[in-house]
Each structure stands twice: as C-alpha cells, then as structure tokens.
C-alpha cells in the first residue's frame, strides 16, 4: 500500500511540474513591444524628457532663485536654474556651533545656499551661459554627475553638499543626455555664482 501511495505521489508531482511550463501566457503585442529596444528619440523628445527629469529630480529646488507668491516661494521663471544669485547677501549665522558636525545644516531663504560642517556652498548656474554650463561638454556634465567632480574635471574637487550627486550617478546614459539637451535649450542667464566659503574655526 505504501508503495502505491508513493508512486501515486510521484506521478501527481510529475503531472504538476510538467504542466507548470505549459501554463505560460502566450505573448501579447504589448509584451513583445516592451521587449524591443526603444526607438531613437527626436531632439525635441530628448529635450522634453530632460525637462521632465530636471523637474522630478528637484533641480529647481536649489538651482533656481525664488520669488514669493501667495503659495509661498516658487522658482523665478526669469532666472530658472541660474544658481545662487551673485548679488544676494547671505544671512548671518550667529552661532557657529549650530552648523558644527552632528548639528544642523542650514539653507538661505531661497534655498540656493547651504551652510554646514563643510562651510557654505552655493547652487551652480546650470544655464547655457558662459557663467554656467556654456563652456562645458556633455563629458564634463557626465563626470560631474557620475563622479561628483567640480566642473566635470578630473582634477576637480568633490561637489559639496547638499548636491546629491551620488543619487544621480545611477542615471542611464540616455537620461543624462536628455538632461543635458534640456539644460542646453533653456535661456542663458549671466550669473557668476560665488565660490564656496570654507568652514570657520
């Protein structure tokens, strides 16, 4: 009796395993389409994709000066992505201990400058003006975002906080190219962003 039950169990298990591979759904046009490589995007589609990525990645949060509206601060459309305004004074940090290691990191009201244990850093001008990305190549741009190198130069220092370049280092080549295409398409804004200020004391 035990032998009959064992044989029946083996037959039943074999039946289930044999049928598992037969129950795969037939390919649909949608699944076949998703397996094909994506079509080449036009330049306009590349720019639109780049605009989308710049928006969802929050680049305007730090790289665009703000104007006050009834909904609070919003990016100034005349200075989008132009970085910390060179003529904007910084508020004083009266207690340097507040920004010591393990304490606070502070932003100015426009969110274009930050102070912390690293000193004071300023959001860069990302417009195609010569004071921004105008003299960069896409290779410089990729090195800046993938390796965190200032101006995308091999000998550049590491980009300072709060720039989250380690997060962006995982962007695909296509996404980086789309962001670059978008940034090259926006109006250039002349604005020489101040150099970082080292920590005091």
C-alpha positions in Angstrom: 0.0 0.0 0.0 2.8 2.4 0.9 4.5 1.7 -2.5 1.2 2.5 -4.4 0.8 5.8 -2.4 4.5 6.7 -3.1 4.1 6.0 -6.9 0.8 8.0 -7.0 2.5 10.9 -5.2 5.4 10.9 -7.7 3.0 10.7 -10.7 0.9 13.6 -9.3 4.0 15.7 -8.7 5.3 14.9 -12.2 2.0 16.0 -13.6 2.1 19.4 -11.8 5.7 20.1 -12.8 5.1 19.1 -16.4 2.1 21.4 -16.6 3.8 24.4 -15.0 5.8 25.2 -18.1 2.6 24.8 -20.3 0.7 27.5 -18.4 2.8 30.4 -19.5 0.6 33.0 -21.2 1.0 33.5 -24.9 3.0 36.6 -25.8 0.8 39.7 -26.3 1.6 42.6 -28.7 2.3 44.7 -25.5 4.8 42.2 -24.0 6.6 41.8 -27.4 6.8 45.6 -27.8 8.3 46.1 -24.4 11.0 43.5 -25.2 12.1 45.5 -28.3 14.8 48.2 -27.9 13.3 51.7 -27.5 13.1 53.8 -30.7 15.5 56.7 -31.1 14.1 59.9 -29.7 14.0 63.1 -31.7 15.9 66.1 -30.3 12.6 67.6 -29.2 11.6 64.4 -27.4 15.0 64.3 -25.7 14.6 67.9 -24.5 11.1 67.1 -23.2 12.4 64.0 -21.4 15.2 66.1 -19.9 12.8 68.8 -18.7 10.7 66.0 -17.0 13.8 64.6 -15.3 15.0 68.0 -14.1 11.5 68.6 -12.7 11.1 65.3 -10.9 14.7 65.3 -9.6 14.0 68.6 -7.9 16.8 70.6 -9.6 14.8 73.8 -9.4 14.6 73.4 -5.6 18.2 74.5 -5.1 19.4 75.8 -8.5 16.6 78.3 -9.2 16.3 81.6 -7.3 12.8 82.0 -5.7 10.1 84.6 -5.8 7.5 84.9 -3.0 3.9 84.1 -4.2 0.6 83.6 -2.3 1.5 79.9 -2.3 5.0 80.5 -0.9 8.3 80.6 -2.6 8.4 79.4 -6.2 11.2 79.3 -8.8 11.7 82.7 -10.5 10.8 81.9 -14.2 13.2 84.6 -15.4 16.1 83.0 -13.6 15.4 79.3 -13.8 18.4 77.1 -12.9 20.8 80.1 -12.8 22.1 79.2 -9.3 22.7 81.3 -6.3 22.3 85.0 -7.3 25.8 86.6 -7.1 24.3 89.9 -5.7 22.2 88.2 -2.9 23.7 88.7 0.6 23.7 85.8 2.9 22.0 85.9 6.3 24.5 85.8 9.2 24.9 82.5 11.1 25.2 83.9 14.6 26.1 80.7 16.4 28.8 78.7 14.5 28.1 75.7 16.9 24.7 75.2 15.2 26.5 74.1 12.0 29.2 72.0 13.6 29.5 68.3 12.8 26.5 66.4 14.2 24.4 69.6 14.4 22.4 71.5 11.8 22.8 72.2 8.1 21.0 75.5 7.2 19.7 76.9 3.9 19.2 80.5 3.0 15.6 81.7 2.3 15.8 81.0 -1.4 17.4 77.5 -0.9 20.3 78.4 -3.2 23.0 78.4 -0.5 23.6 76.0 2.4 25.9 76.1 5.4 27.1 73.2 7.4 30.3 71.5 8.7 31.7 71.7 5.1 31.3 75.5 5.1 29.0 77.5 2.8 28.1 76.1 -0.6 26.2 77.7 -3.4 23.9 76.1 -6.1 25.6 76.3 -9.5 24.4 78.1 -12.6 23.0 75.3 -14.9 22.1 77.6 -17.8 24.0 77.5 -21.1 25.5 81.0 -20.4 29.3 81.1 -20.2 29.0 81.7 -16.4 27.1 78.4 -16.2 27.4 75.3 -18.4 28.2 77.3 -21.5 31.8 76.1 -21.8 31.1 72.6 -20.6 30.9 69.4 -22.8 28.5 66.6 -22.2 31.5 64.6 -21.0 32.1 67.3 -18.3 28.5 67.1 -17.3 28.5 63.3 -17.0 31.7 63.3 -14.9 30.2 65.9 -12.6 27.0 63.8 -12.0 28.6 60.4 -12.0 31.8 61.1 -10.1 30.9 64.3 -8.3 33.8 66.3 -9.8 33.6 70.1 -9.9 33.1 71.4 -13.4 33.4 67.8 -14.6 37.2 68.0 -14.5 39.4 65.0 -13.4 41.3 67.2 -11.0 38.2 69.0 -9.7 37.3 68.8 -6.0 34.3 66.8 -4.9 30.9 68.6 -5.2 29.8 69.9 -1.9 26.6 69.1 0.0 23.7 69.4 -0.4 24.3 68.4 -4.1 23.1 64.7 -4.1 25.3 63.6 -7.0 25.7 60.0 -5.6 22.0 59.6 -6.3 22.4 60.9 -9.9 25.4 58.7 -10.6 23.0 55.9 -11.4 21.2 57.7 -14.2 21.3 56.0 -17.6 23.4 57.5 -20.5 20.1 58.3 -22.2 18.7 60.2 -19.2 22.0 62.1 -18.7 21.9 63.0 -22.4 18.3 64.1 -22.1 19.0 66.3 -19.1 22.0 67.9 -21.0 19.8 68.5 -24.0 17.2 70.3 -21.9 19.8 72.4 -20.0 21.3 73.5 -23.3 17.8 74.6 -24.5 16.9 76.9 -21.7 17.6 80.7 -21.8 21.1 81.5 -20.7 21.3 83.7 -17.5 24.5 85.6 -16.7 25.3 84.9 -13.1 28.7 84.2 -11.6 27.9 82.0 -8.6 30.2 82.8 -5.6 32.9 80.3 -4.7 32.3 78.2 -1.6 33.3 79.5 1.8 35.4 77.2 4.0 34.1 76.4 7.5 35.1 79.0 10.2 37.1 77.9 13.2 
